[in-house]
Amino acid sequence: MQPQSLVGYVLLVIQVGALVLGAYAFVHAAIQRPDAYTATGKMTKPIWLAIIGGTVVLALVLGAPVGSAIAICASGVYLVDVRPKILEIQGKSR
């Protein structure tokens, strides 16, 4: 296997992972109640949907290294910071 093809496969895995992570975060954000966002003191539901959706589209347009990093950061912030607080407010925390 040549190094160029290995790099291509790694970048493809990163891009697919970023898109899957972004899709999961977007769907989770979309099915939550809008008042849960304001109750946690976080940004509103439409803003989070725009941020996550926009970064996923940006990941598709820009490609693997840059676009995927942006999408992973935005989705990661939602999943690590906002999601647990929304679940706690709704009484669904683990």
C-alpha positions as CSV (number, residue, x, y, z in Angstrom):
1,M,0.0,0.0,0.0
2,Q,1.4,3.4,-1.0
3,P,1.5,6.2,1.6
4,Q,-0.7,8.5,-0.6
5,S,-3.6,6.0,-0.6
6,L,-3.3,5.5,3.1
7,V,-3.6,9.2,3.7
8,G,-6.6,9.2,1.4
9,Y,-8.3,6.5,3.4
10,V,-7.6,8.2,6.7
11,L,-9.1,11.5,5.4
12,L,-12.1,9.6,4.1
13,V,-12.7,7.9,7.5
14,I,-12.3,11.3,9.2
15,Q,-14.8,12.9,6.9
16,V,-17.4,10.1,7.2
17,G,-17.0,10.2,11.0
18,A,-17.5,13.9,11.1
19,L,-20.6,13.7,9.0
20,V,-22.1,10.8,11.1
21,L,-21.3,12.7,14.3
22,G,-22.9,15.9,12.9
23,A,-26.0,14.1,11.7
24,Y,-26.4,12.5,15.1
25,A,-26.0,15.9,16.9
26,F,-28.4,17.5,14.4
27,V,-31.1,14.9,14.8
28,H,-30.8,15.0,18.6
29,A,-31.0,18.7,18.6
30,A,-34.0,18.7,16.4
31,I,-36.1,16.3,18.5
32,Q,-35.6,18.1,21.8
33,R,-38.2,20.6,23.2
34,P,-37.3,24.3,22.4
35,D,-38.0,25.4,26.0
36,A,-35.3,23.0,27.3
37,Y,-32.6,25.1,25.6
38,T,-33.7,28.3,27.3
39,A,-34.1,26.5,30.6
40,T,-30.5,25.4,30.5
41,G,-29.3,29.0,29.7
42,K,-27.8,27.9,26.4
43,M,-28.5,29.3,22.9
44,T,-31.9,28.6,21.4
45,K,-32.8,25.5,19.4
46,P,-32.8,27.2,16.0
47,I,-29.4,28.6,16.6
48,W,-28.0,25.2,17.5
49,L,-29.7,23.6,14.5
50,A,-28.2,26.3,12.3
51,I,-24.7,25.9,13.8
52,I,-24.7,22.1,13.5
53,G,-26.3,22.0,10.1
54,G,-24.1,24.7,8.7
55,T,-20.9,23.1,9.8
56,V,-22.0,19.7,8.4
57,V,-22.7,21.4,5.0
58,L,-19.3,23.2,5.4
59,A,-17.7,19.8,6.0
60,L,-19.1,18.6,2.7
61,V,-18.0,21.6,0.8
62,L,-14.5,22.1,2.2
63,G,-13.6,18.4,2.5
64,A,-11.7,16.3,5.0
65,P,-9.1,18.2,7.0
66,V,-10.6,21.7,7.5
67,G,-14.3,21.1,7.0
68,S,-14.4,18.0,9.1
69,A,-12.5,19.6,12.0
70,I,-15.0,22.5,12.1
71,A,-18.0,20.0,12.0
72,I,-16.4,17.9,14.7
73,C,-15.8,20.9,17.0
74,A,-19.4,22.2,16.7
75,S,-21.0,18.8,17.1
76,G,-18.7,18.0,20.0
77,V,-19.6,21.2,21.8
78,Y,-23.2,20.4,21.5
79,L,-22.9,16.7,22.5
80,V,-20.5,17.3,25.4
81,D,-21.9,20.6,26.8
82,V,-25.5,21.2,25.7
83,R,-26.9,17.6,25.4
84,P,-26.3,16.5,29.0
85,K,-27.9,19.6,30.4
86,I,-30.9,19.3,28.1
87,L,-31.4,15.7,29.1
88,E,-31.0,16.6,32.8
89,I,-33.7,19.4,32.5
90,Q,-36.1,16.9,30.8
91,G,-35.4,14.2,33.5
92,K,-33.7,11.8,31.0
93,S,-30.2,11.9,32.3
94,R,-28.4,8.6,32.7
